Amino acid sequence: MVLENQLINDKWENVLPGLPDECCELVLADPPYNISNENKIFRDYRSGKNGDISMDFGSWDFSFNPAPFLEQAKRILKPEGSILVFTSRQLAPVYEQWFQQNMIVKNFITLTSTNPLPQFRLTNYRSATQHIYWASKQPIKRSNPNFNFLEQEEMTNSWYAPICGGHERVGHPCQKPLAICQKLIKIHCRPGGLVVDPFSGVGSIPLAAYSLGRKYIGIEMDKKWHDIAQQRIKDYQIKVEQETDKFEQVKMF
């Protein structure tokens, strides 16, 4: 039986192989980028502040091999399903090769930050872009329920959004904006479908799925992030219940 609306504190290697074949509509994932660097630290020299920024995001962001995860992701996809994966410039060729050999490459979405981090040393461009690969299990037809094409002016492969911040940000160094996750799910998964996120972090993808009436399975090996993701889902459920109660009270008058 497929777990639905579950956040699982474990490694994806221990969970995905136990899911049935062709059980989900969408695998939406933000795996490690392989961009960590133990020695690459920037300092704001002009301000004089001791504001070092470490580029070491954790041991999980070194030497990540996407192939085993992608093999499992393809297996659990329904025939009309897709994989969407956030990735870096460093790993983009690896995904390109695997998808060309094993799936149908559909498109490459560029996500541009409207408020990228400064370039402290002033020796390079500011890194403002991330990439999202889209590959499908079978050719996409107009009848596919898991590709909900929007208006022509909206359906470009160049998206703009600010870095996740404000009250939404909960401390994860690679947290994705909820609005971006919602847009991807709304387009690529039918209502009521199942979204699987093998690297769920603080739960932005599961929360986005739940908020749109989709089912989810989120897998995160770090208990700290897993606990935060659970709390975010609970907070959203409480908010919905409160809004429903207010609506019912208004109807009574």
VEXFILUM-143839 format. One record per residue: residue in one letter; x, y, z of N, C-alpha, C in turn; residue number from 1; chain. Coordinates in steps of 0.2 Angstrom, whole numbers, always signed. Atoms other than C-alpha are relative to their C-alpha. Layout:
BEGIN
<pt A,<X,Y,Z>,<X,Y,Z>,<X,Y,Z>,NUM,A>
...
END
This chain:
BEGIN
<pt M,<+4,-6,+0>,<+0,+0,+0>,<+4,+6,+0>,1,A>
<pt V,<-3,-6,+1>,<+6,+17,-5>,<-1,+5,+6>,2,A>
<pt L,<+1,-5,-5>,<+9,+29,+10>,<-2,+7,-3>,3,A>
<pt E,<+2,-6,+2>,<+0,+45,+7>,<+0,+5,+5>,4,A>
<pt N,<+0,-5,-4>,<+2,+62,+15>,<+4,-2,+6>,5,A>
<pt Q,<-5,+2,-5>,<+17,+56,+25>,<+7,+3,-1>,6,A>
<pt L,<-7,-2,+0>,<+33,+64,+30>,<+4,-5,+4>,7,A>
<pt I,<-3,+5,-3>,<+46,+51,+33>,<+7,+2,+1>,8,A>
<pt N,<-6,-1,-2>,<+62,+53,+43>,<+5,-5,-2>,9,A>
<pt D,<-4,+5,+2>,<+74,+42,+33>,<+4,+2,-6>,10,A>
<pt K,<-3,-1,+6>,<+86,+41,+19>,<-4,-3,-6>,11,A>
<pt W,<+4,+2,+6>,<+78,+40,+1>,<+1,-7,-2>,12,A>
<pt E,<-2,+7,+2>,<+88,+24,-2>,<-4,-6,+4>,13,A>
<pt N,<+3,+5,-4>,<+78,+15,+12>,<-8,+1,-1>,14,A>
<pt V,<+7,+0,+0>,<+61,+21,+7>,<-3,-1,-8>,15,A>
<pt L,<+3,+0,+6>,<+59,+23,-12>,<+0,-7,-3>,16,A>
<pt P,<+1,+7,+3>,<+63,+4,-16>,<-6,-3,+3>,17,A>
<pt G,<+5,+3,-3>,<+49,+0,-5>,<-7,+2,-3>,18,A>
<pt L,<+6,-3,+3>,<+36,+10,-15>,<-2,-4,-6>,19,A>
<pt P,<+2,+4,+6>,<+26,+1,-28>,<+2,+3,-7>,20,A>
<pt D,<-1,-2,+7>,<+29,+2,-47>,<-6,+5,-2>,21,A>
<pt E,<+5,-4,+4>,<+20,+16,-56>,<-6,+2,+5>,22,A>
<pt C,<+5,-2,-5>,<+12,+23,-40>,<-1,+8,+1>,23,A>
<pt C,<+1,-7,-1>,<+14,+42,-42>,<+0,+4,-7>,24,A>
<pt E,<+0,-4,+6>,<+11,+56,-54>,<+6,+4,-2>,25,A>
<pt L,<-6,-5,+1>,<+26,+67,-51>,<+5,-2,+6>,26,A>
<pt V,<-6,-1,-5>,<+43,+66,-43>,<+3,+6,-1>,27,A>
<pt L,<-3,-7,+0>,<+48,+83,-38>,<+5,+1,+5>,28,A>
<pt A,<-6,+1,-5>,<+65,+84,-30>,<+5,+6,-1>,29,A>
<pt D,<-5,-5,-1>,<+78,+96,-24>,<+6,-3,+3>,30,A>
<pt P,<-5,+4,-3>,<+93,+84,-22>,<+6,+5,+1>,31,A>
<pt P,<-6,-3,-1>,<+111,+89,-17>,<+2,+3,-7>,32,A>
<pt Y,<-2,-3,+6>,<+119,+101,-30>,<+8,-1,-1>,33,A>
<pt N,<-8,+1,+1>,<+138,+96,-27>,<+3,+7,-1>,34,A>
<pt I,<-3,-6,+1>,<+142,+114,-25>,<+4,+2,+7>,35,A>
<pt S,<-4,-1,-6>,<+149,+113,-7>,<+7,+1,-1>,36,A>
<pt N,<-7,-1,+1>,<+167,+119,-5>,<+2,+1,+7>,37,A>
<pt E,<-2,-1,-7>,<+176,+117,+12>,<+4,+6,+0>,38,A>
<pt N,<-4,-6,-1>,<+188,+131,+8>,<-2,+7,-3>,39,A>
<pt K,<+2,-6,+4>,<+178,+143,-2>,<-5,+5,+5>,40,A>
<pt I,<+4,-5,-5>,<+173,+157,+11>,<+1,+7,-2>,41,A>
<pt F,<-1,-7,+2>,<+169,+175,+7>,<-1,+4,+6>,42,A>
<pt R,<+0,-5,-6>,<+171,+190,+18>,<-2,+7,-4>,43,A>
<pt D,<+2,-6,+3>,<+163,+207,+15>,<+6,+5,+2>,44,A>
<pt Y,<-5,-5,-2>,<+179,+217,+15>,<-1,+7,+0>,45,A>
<pt R,<+1,-8,+0>,<+172,+234,+11>,<-4,+2,+6>,46,A>
<pt S,<+3,-2,-6>,<+161,+234,+26>,<+4,-1,+6>,47,A>
<pt G,<-4,+2,-6>,<+174,+227,+38>,<-3,-5,+4>,48,A>
<pt K,<+3,+5,-4>,<+162,+215,+45>,<+3,-7,+0>,49,A>
<pt N,<-2,+7,+1>,<+167,+198,+50>,<-5,-5,-1>,50,A>
<pt G,<+6,+4,+3>,<+153,+190,+40>,<+2,-5,-4>,51,A>
<pt D,<-2,+5,+5>,<+161,+175,+33>,<-6,-4,-2>,52,A>
<pt I,<+6,+4,+2>,<+149,+164,+23>,<+4,-7,-3>,53,A>
<pt S,<-2,+6,+2>,<+153,+146,+22>,<-4,-3,-6>,54,A>
<pt M,<+3,+4,+6>,<+150,+136,+6>,<-1,-7,+1>,55,A>
<pt D,<+1,+7,-2>,<+150,+120,+15>,<-7,-1,+3>,56,A>
<pt F,<+7,+1,-2>,<+131,+115,+16>,<-1,-6,+4>,57,A>
<pt G,<+0,+6,-4>,<+135,+98,+24>,<+3,-6,-5>,58,A>
<pt S,<-3,+6,+3>,<+142,+81,+20>,<-4,-3,-6>,59,A>
<pt W,<+4,+3,+5>,<+127,+77,+9>,<+1,+3,-7>,60,A>
<pt D,<-1,-4,+6>,<+132,+90,-4>,<+6,-1,-3>,61,A>
<pt F,<-6,+2,+3>,<+148,+82,-9>,<-1,-7,-4>,62,A>
<pt S,<-1,+6,+4>,<+150,+69,-23>,<-7,-4,+0>,63,A>
<pt F,<+7,+3,+1>,<+131,+66,-25>,<-1,-3,-7>,64,A>
<pt N,<+1,+3,+6>,<+127,+53,-39>,<-7,+0,-1>,65,A>
<pt P,<+7,+0,+1>,<+110,+56,-46>,<-3,-7,-3>,66,A>
<pt A,<+3,+5,+4>,<+108,+40,-56>,<-4,-5,+4>,67,A>
<pt P,<+4,+4,-4>,<+102,+28,-42>,<-7,+3,+2>,68,A>
<pt F,<+6,-3,-2>,<+89,+40,-36>,<-5,+1,-6>,69,A>
<pt L,<+4,+0,+6>,<+83,+43,-54>,<-3,-6,-2>,70,A>
<pt E,<+3,+6,+1>,<+81,+25,-57>,<-6,-2,+4>,71,A>
<pt Q,<+5,+1,-4>,<+70,+23,-43>,<-6,+5,-1>,72,A>
<pt A,<+6,-5,+1>,<+60,+39,-47>,<-3,-2,-7>,73,A>
<pt K,<+3,+3,+6>,<+57,+32,-65>,<-4,-6,+2>,74,A>
<pt R,<+4,+6,-1>,<+51,+16,-58>,<-7,+1,+3>,75,A>
<pt I,<+6,-1,-4>,<+38,+23,-46>,<-5,+5,-4>,76,A>
<pt L,<+4,-4,+4>,<+31,+35,-60>,<-5,-4,-4>,77,A>
<pt K,<+5,+3,+4>,<+15,+31,-68>,<+2,+2,-7>,78,A>
<pt P,<-2,-1,+7>,<+16,+30,-87>,<+0,+7,-3>,79,A>
<pt E,<+1,-7,+2>,<+10,+48,-89>,<+3,+5,+5>,80,A>
<pt G,<-4,-5,-5>,<+21,+55,-75>,<+6,+3,-2>,81,A>
<pt S,<-6,-4,+2>,<+36,+66,-75>,<+4,+0,+6>,82,A>
<pt I,<-5,-2,-5>,<+52,+70,-65>,<+1,+7,-1>,83,A>
<pt L,<-3,-7,+0>,<+56,+88,-61>,<+5,+0,+6>,84,A>
<pt V,<-6,+0,-5>,<+73,+90,-52>,<+3,+7,-1>,85,A>
<pt F,<-4,-6,-1>,<+81,+106,-46>,<+7,-2,-1>,86,A>
<pt T,<-7,+2,+0>,<+100,+106,-50>,<+4,+6,-2>,87,A>
<pt S,<-5,-5,+1>,<+116,+116,-52>,<+3,-1,-7>,88,A>
<pt R,<-4,+0,+6>,<+127,+120,-67>,<+5,-6,+0>,89,A>
<pt Q,<-5,+6,-1>,<+139,+107,-60>,<-3,-7,-2>,90,A>
<pt L,<+3,+6,+1>,<+127,+93,-61>,<-5,+0,-6>,91,A>
<pt A,<+5,+0,+6>,<+116,+98,-76>,<+2,-5,-6>,92,A>
<pt P,<-2,+5,+5>,<+127,+88,-89>,<-2,-7,+2>,93,A>
<pt V,<+2,+7,-2>,<+124,+72,-78>,<-7,-1,-1>,94,A>
<pt Y,<+7,+1,+1>,<+106,+74,-78>,<-2,+0,-7>,95,A>
<pt E,<+2,+0,+7>,<+105,+78,-96>,<+2,-7,-3>,96,A>
<pt Q,<-2,+7,+3>,<+115,+62,-101>,<-5,-5,+3>,97,A>
<pt W,<+4,+6,-3>,<+104,+51,-89>,<-7,+1,-3>,98,A>
<pt F,<+7,+0,+2>,<+87,+58,-95>,<+0,-1,-8>,99,A>
<pt Q,<+0,+2,+7>,<+93,+57,-114>,<+0,-7,-1>,100,A>
<pt Q,<-1,+7,+1>,<+97,+39,-111>,<-6,-4,+3>,101,A>
<pt N,<+5,+4,-4>,<+82,+34,-100>,<-7,+2,+0>,102,A>
<pt M,<+7,-2,+0>,<+67,+45,-102>,<+0,+5,-6>,103,A>
<pt I,<+2,-5,+5>,<+60,+59,-113>,<+2,+7,+2>,104,A>
<pt V,<-2,-7,-2>,<+69,+76,-111>,<-6,+5,-2>,105,A>
<pt K,<+5,-5,+2>,<+55,+89,-111>,<+3,+7,+0>,106,A>
<pt N,<-3,-7,+0>,<+63,+105,-106>,<+4,+2,+6>,107,A>
<pt F,<-5,-2,-5>,<+75,+115,-95>,<-3,+7,+2>,108,A>
<pt I,<+3,-7,-2>,<+67,+129,-84>,<+6,+3,+4>,109,A>
<pt T,<-5,-4,-4>,<+78,+143,-78>,<-4,+4,+5>,110,A>
<pt L,<+3,-4,-6>,<+73,+150,-61>,<+5,+5,+2>,111,A>
<pt T,<-5,-5,-1>,<+81,+167,-59>,<-3,+4,+6>,112,A>
<pt S,<+2,-3,-6>,<+81,+175,-42>,<+0,+8,-1>,113,A>
<pt T,<+0,-7,+0>,<+76,+193,-41>,<+4,+4,+5>,114,A>
<pt N,<-5,-3,-5>,<+87,+196,-26>,<+5,-4,+2>,115,A>
<pt P,<-5,+4,-2>,<+102,+186,-27>,<+5,+2,+5>,116,A>
<pt L,<-5,-2,-5>,<+116,+186,-14>,<+6,+4,-4>,117,A>
<pt P,<-5,-4,+3>,<+130,+199,-17>,<+6,-4,-2>,118,A>
<pt Q,<-7,+3,+2>,<+147,+195,-25>,<+5,+3,+4>,119,A>
<pt F,<-3,-4,-5>,<+157,+199,-10>,<+7,+2,-3>,120,A>
<pt R,<-7,-1,+2>,<+175,+198,-18>,<+0,+4,-7>,121,A>
<pt L,<+0,-4,+6>,<+169,+207,-34>,<+4,-3,-6>,122,A>
<pt T,<-4,+4,+5>,<+178,+194,-45>,<-4,-4,-5>,123,A>
<pt N,<+4,+4,+4>,<+163,+186,-53>,<-7,+3,-1>,124,A>
<pt Y,<+7,-2,+0>,<+145,+188,-58>,<-4,-3,+6>,125,A>
<pt R,<+4,+2,-6>,<+132,+186,-44>,<-4,-6,-3>,126,A>
<pt S,<+4,+6,+2>,<+124,+169,-45>,<-8,+1,+1>,127,A>
<pt A,<+7,-2,+0>,<+106,+172,-49>,<-5,-5,-3>,128,A>
<pt T,<+4,+5,+4>,<+100,+156,-58>,<+0,-7,+3>,129,A>
<pt Q,<+0,+7,-1>,<+95,+139,-54>,<-4,-4,-5>,130,A>
<pt H,<+3,+4,+6>,<+89,+125,-66>,<-4,-5,+3>,131,A>
<pt I,<+4,+6,-1>,<+75,+113,-66>,<-1,-4,-6>,132,A>
<pt Y,<+1,+5,+6>,<+75,+98,-78>,<-7,-3,+1>,133,A>
<pt W,<+6,+3,+1>,<+59,+91,-84>,<+1,-6,-5>,134,A>
<pt A,<+0,+6,+4>,<+58,+73,-91>,<-6,-4,+1>,135,A>
<pt S,<+6,+4,-1>,<+43,+62,-94>,<+2,-7,-2>,136,A>
<pt K,<-1,+7,+1>,<+41,+44,-94>,<-2,-2,-7>,137,A>
<pt Q,<+3,+1,+6>,<+31,+44,-110>,<-1,+7,-4>,138,A>
<pt P,<+1,-6,+4>,<+28,+57,-124>,<-6,+3,+3>,139,A>
<pt I,<+5,-4,-3>,<+17,+71,-117>,<-6,+1,-6>,140,A>
<pt K,<+5,-1,+4>,<+0,+71,-126>,<-5,+5,+3>,141,A>
<pt R,<+5,-5,-2>,<-14,+84,-125>,<-5,-3,+5>,142,A>
<pt S,<+4,+4,-5>,<-24,+71,-115>,<+3,-2,+6>,143,A>
<pt N,<-4,+2,-6>,<-11,+69,-102>,<-3,+4,+6>,144,A>
<pt P,<+3,-4,-6>,<-20,+74,-85>,<+5,+3,+4>,145,A>
<pt N,<-5,-3,-5>,<-3,+78,-77>,<+4,+6,-4>,146,A>
<pt F,<-4,-6,+3>,<+2,+92,-89>,<-6,+5,-1>,147,A>
<pt N,<+5,-5,+1>,<-10,+107,-86>,<+3,+6,-3>,148,A>
<pt F,<-2,-6,+4>,<-5,+120,-99>,<-3,+6,+2>,149,A>
<pt L,<+3,-6,-2>,<-8,+137,-93>,<+0,+5,-6>,150,A>
<pt E,<+0,-5,+6>,<-9,+153,-104>,<+7,+1,-3>,151,A>
<pt Q,<-6,+0,+4>,<+4,+155,-118>,<+5,+5,+4>,152,A>
<pt E,<-4,-5,-3>,<+11,+171,-109>,<+3,-3,+6>,153,A>
<pt E,<-2,+3,-6>,<+13,+161,-93>,<+5,-6,-1>,154,A>
<pt M,<-4,+7,+1>,<+21,+145,-101>,<+7,+1,-3>,155,A>
<pt T,<-7,-1,+3>,<+39,+151,-104>,<+4,-4,+5>,156,A>
<pt N,<-5,+4,-4>,<+54,+141,-97>,<+5,+5,+4>,157,A>
<pt S,<-4,-5,-4>,<+61,+157,-89>,<-4,+3,+6>,158,A>
<pt W,<+4,-2,-6>,<+54,+160,-71>,<+4,+5,+4>,159,A>
<pt Y,<-3,-5,-5>,<+57,+174,-59>,<-3,+0,+7>,160,A>
<pt A,<+3,+0,-7>,<+55,+174,-40>,<+6,+2,+4>,161,A>
<pt P,<-5,-2,-5>,<+64,+181,-25>,<+3,-7,+4>,162,A>
<pt I,<-3,+5,-4>,<+75,+170,-14>,<-5,-1,+6>,163,A>
<pt C,<+5,+1,-6>,<+64,+162,+0>,<+2,+4,+6>,164,A>
<pt G,<-2,-4,-5>,<+64,+174,+14>,<-6,+2,+5>,165,A>
<pt G,<+6,-2,-4>,<+53,+183,+27>,<-2,-5,+5>,166,A>
<pt H,<+2,+5,-5>,<+42,+173,+38>,<+0,-7,-3>,167,A>
<pt E,<+0,+6,+3>,<+42,+159,+26>,<+7,-4,+1>,168,A>
<pt R,<-7,+4,-1>,<+61,+155,+29>,<+0,-3,+7>,169,A>
<pt V,<-1,+3,-6>,<+64,+143,+42>,<+7,-3,+2>,170,A>
<pt G,<-7,+1,-2>,<+83,+141,+42>,<+4,-5,-5>,171,A>
<pt H,<-4,+5,+5>,<+87,+128,+28>,<+4,+4,-5>,172,A>
<pt P,<-4,-4,+5>,<+101,+134,+17>,<-2,+0,-7>,173,A>
<pt C,<+2,+1,+7>,<+93,+128,+1>,<-8,+0,+0>,174,A>
<pt Q,<+8,+0,+0>,<+74,+131,+5>,<-3,+3,-6>,175,A>
<pt K,<+3,-3,+6>,<+64,+134,-10>,<-7,+3,+1>,176,A>
<pt P,<+7,-3,-1>,<+49,+146,-11>,<-6,-4,-1>,177,A>
<pt L,<+6,+4,+0>,<+32,+139,-8>,<-3,+1,-7>,178,A>
<pt A,<+4,-2,+6>,<+25,+148,-23>,<+3,-3,-6>,179,A>
<pt I,<-3,+4,+5>,<+37,+140,-35>,<-2,-7,+0>,180,A>
<pt C,<+2,+7,+0>,<+34,+123,-29>,<-8,-1,-2>,181,A>
<pt Q,<+7,+0,+2>,<+15,+126,-30>,<-1,+1,-8>,182,A>
<pt K,<+1,-1,+7>,<+17,+132,-48>,<+2,-6,-4>,183,A>
<pt L,<-3,+6,+3>,<+27,+117,-53>,<-5,-6,+1>,184,A>
<pt I,<+5,+5,-1>,<+14,+105,-45>,<-6,+1,-3>,185,A>
<pt K,<+6,-2,+4>,<-1,+114,-52>,<+0,-2,-7>,186,A>
<pt I,<-1,+1,+7>,<+6,+112,-69>,<+1,-8,-2>,187,A>
<pt H,<-2,+7,+2>,<+13,+94,-68>,<-3,-5,+4>,188,A>
<pt C,<+4,+6,-3>,<+1,+84,-57>,<-7,+2,+1>,189,A>
<pt R,<+7,-1,+0>,<-17,+82,-58>,<-3,+0,+7>,190,A>
<pt P,<+3,+0,-7>,<-28,+86,-43>,<-1,-7,+3>,191,A>
<pt G,<+0,+7,-3>,<-28,+71,-31>,<+5,-4,-1>,192,A>
<pt G,<-6,+5,+1>,<-12,+64,-38>,<+5,+0,+5>,193,A>
<pt L,<-5,+1,-5>,<+3,+59,-28>,<+7,+3,-2>,194,A>
<pt V,<-7,-3,+1>,<+19,+69,-27>,<+5,-3,+5>,195,A>
<pt V,<-6,+3,-4>,<+35,+61,-21>,<+6,+4,+0>,196,A>
<pt D,<-6,-4,-1>,<+49,+71,-14>,<+5,-3,+4>,197,A>
<pt P,<-5,+4,-4>,<+64,+61,-9>,<+5,+4,+4>,198,A>
<pt F,<-5,-5,-4>,<+74,+76,-2>,<-4,+6,+2>,199,A>
<pt S,<+6,-5,-1>,<+60,+85,+6>,<+3,+6,+5>,200,A>
<pt G,<-3,-5,-4>,<+71,+96,+18>,<-5,+3,+5>,201,A>
<pt V,<+5,-3,-5>,<+59,+108,+28>,<-7,-1,-3>,202,A>
<pt G,<+7,+1,+2>,<+44,+102,+18>,<-4,+4,-5>,203,A>
<pt S,<+3,-5,+4>,<+41,+115,+5>,<-4,-3,-6>,204,A>
<pt I,<+4,+3,+5>,<+36,+103,-9>,<-6,-4,+3>,205,A>
<pt P,<+6,+3,-3>,<+25,+92,+2>,<-6,+5,+2>,206,A>
<pt L,<+5,-5,-2>,<+16,+108,+9>,<-3,+3,-6>,207,A>
<pt A,<+3,-2,+6>,<+14,+114,-8>,<-5,-5,-3>,208,A>
<pt A,<+4,+5,+3>,<+6,+98,-14>,<-7,+0,+4>,209,A>
<pt Y,<+6,+1,-4>,<-6,+97,+1>,<-4,+6,+0>,210,A>
<pt S,<+4,-6,+1>,<-11,+115,-1>,<-4,+0,-6>,211,A>
<pt L,<+3,+0,+7>,<-16,+111,-19>,<-5,-6,-1>,212,A>
<pt G,<+4,+5,+0>,<-26,+96,-15>,<+3,-6,-3>,213,A>
<pt R,<-3,+6,+2>,<-13,+83,-20>,<+3,-4,+6>,214,A>
<pt K,<-3,+4,-5>,<-6,+69,-10>,<+8,+1,+0>,215,A>
<pt Y,<-7,+0,+0>,<+12,+68,-5>,<+3,-5,+4>,216,A>
<pt I,<-4,+4,-4>,<+26,+58,+2>,<+7,+4,+0>,217,A>
<pt G,<-6,-4,+0>,<+41,+68,+8>,<+5,-4,+5>,218,A>
<pt I,<-5,+4,-3>,<+57,+59,+13>,<+6,+5,+2>,219,A>
<pt E,<-6,-4,-3>,<+71,+68,+24>,<+4,-3,+5>,220,A>
<pt M,<-5,+4,-4>,<+86,+60,+32>,<+1,+4,+7>,221,A>
<pt D,<-2,-4,-6>,<+89,+75,+44>,<-6,+1,+5>,222,A>
<pt K,<+6,-1,-4>,<+78,+75,+59>,<-2,+7,+2>,223,A>
<pt K,<+1,-7,-1>,<+80,+93,+62>,<-5,+3,-5>,224,A>
<pt W,<+4,-3,+5>,<+73,+98,+45>,<-7,-4,+0>,225,A>
<pt H,<+6,+4,+0>,<+60,+83,+46>,<-5,+3,+5>,226,A>
<pt D,<+4,-2,-5>,<+53,+90,+62>,<-3,+7,-2>,227,A>
<pt I,<+2,-7,+2>,<+52,+108,+55>,<-6,-1,-6>,228,A>
<pt A,<+4,+1,+5>,<+43,+101,+40>,<-7,-2,+3>,229,A>
<pt Q,<+6,+2,-4>,<+30,+92,+51>,<-4,+6,+3>,230,A>
<pt Q,<+3,-6,-3>,<+27,+108,+60>,<-3,+5,-5>,231,A>
<pt R,<+3,-5,+5>,<+24,+118,+44>,<-7,-3,-2>,232,A>
<pt I,<+6,+3,+2>,<+11,+105,+39>,<-6,+1,+5>,233,A>
<pt K,<+5,-1,-6>,<+2,+106,+56>,<-2,+7,+0>,234,A>
<pt D,<+2,-7,+0>,<+2,+125,+55>,<-4,+2,-5>,235,A>
<pt Y,<+4,-1,+6>,<-5,+125,+38>,<-7,-3,+2>,236,A>
<pt Q,<+6,+3,-2>,<-19,+113,+44>,<-4,+4,+5>,237,A>
<pt I,<+3,-4,-5>,<-23,+123,+59>,<-3,+7,-3>,238,A>
<pt K,<+2,-6,+3>,<-24,+139,+48>,<-6,-2,-4>,239,A>
<pt V,<+6,+2,+4>,<-36,+130,+36>,<-6,-1,+4>,240,A>
<pt E,<+6,+1,-5>,<-47,+124,+51>,<-3,+7,+2>,241,A>
<pt Q,<+3,-7,-3>,<-48,+142,+58>,<-4,+3,-5>,242,A>
<pt E,<+4,-3,+6>,<-53,+149,+41>,<-6,-3,-1>,243,A>
<pt T,<+6,+3,+1>,<-66,+136,+39>,<-5,+1,+5>,244,A>
<pt D,<+4,-2,-5>,<-73,+139,+56>,<-3,+7,-1>,245,A>
<pt K,<+2,-7,+1>,<-74,+158,+52>,<-5,+0,-5>,246,A>
<pt F,<+5,+0,+5>,<-83,+154,+36>,<-7,-3,+2>,247,A>
<pt E,<+6,+3,-3>,<-95,+143,+45>,<-4,+4,+4>,248,A>
<pt Q,<+3,-5,-5>,<-99,+156,+58>,<-3,+5,-4>,249,A>
<pt V,<+3,-5,+5>,<-102,+169,+44>,<-7,-3,-3>,250,A>
<pt K,<+5,+3,+3>,<-114,+157,+36>,<-6,+0,+5>,251,A>
<pt M,<+5,+0,-5>,<-124,+156,+52>,<-4,+6,+1>,252,A>
<pt F,<+4,-6,-1>,<-129,+174,+52>,<-3,+3,-7>,253,A>
END
